[in-house]
Amino acid sequence: MSTPEPKERLSDSWTPAALAADRREETRRVASLQRAYAATHLLEANQHLVVAAVHSQTMVEAAEHATLQMSFKAERDFLTGLPNRALLSDRLAQSIALAIRHCKRLAVLYVDLDNFKDINDSFGHSIGDQLLQSAARRLEQCIRHSDTVSRQGGDEFVVLLSEVASAQDAACVSEKLIKAMAKPHLIAGHEIDVTLSIGISLFPDDAGDADALLTNADTAMYHAKRVGRNNYKCFTPEMSAASPVRQS
């Protein structure tokens, strides 16, 4: 009788210990893959958050910029970029408050381009607009940073001198403005000559509030026109009684 062959020995890789080791290794591998997957998605999420934050900041900055632009346009003359009536009114009120607090004087100069209507009629409104822009630049170049040049409309400007010692200071600035404006304006191939008439009113000497200051300076300016233009006049109470007829 033949002896049966012994059963083949079970491989070591199929022992309970080996199987347990394989399961632990598989668990570690799966856990590692899960961590890598989570890290990848966390990185993507963070990137999306960064992009969203940058976009949000950009939108906020754009909104702030638009608000500033709207505020700027609301306070500026559309043609010259100078402060308009509203901004001048605000600055004049502030200057008066400071003048009262520190017992100082300020001056308002009402400035008008002489015979501007004739220039408009001769050269056209486009040239006239460019002349107003050129005049605005020259006026700004003649004053301090603490002062204000405002366009009131048409060919009329107002200069606010936020602090002066006397009427003589305002007169000196007026002479400077007249001299600066006397140089020919080179516009579209034309040399255009223009002069100024200026009226001066002081706070608190001539008026105690903004409206009266502007009215008195305007009155003085038309007296300057009446006596020949291309000059300035300081306001006096007698001017109000005279009530001159407005001239261009």
Disulfide bonds with the S-S distance in Angstrom:
none
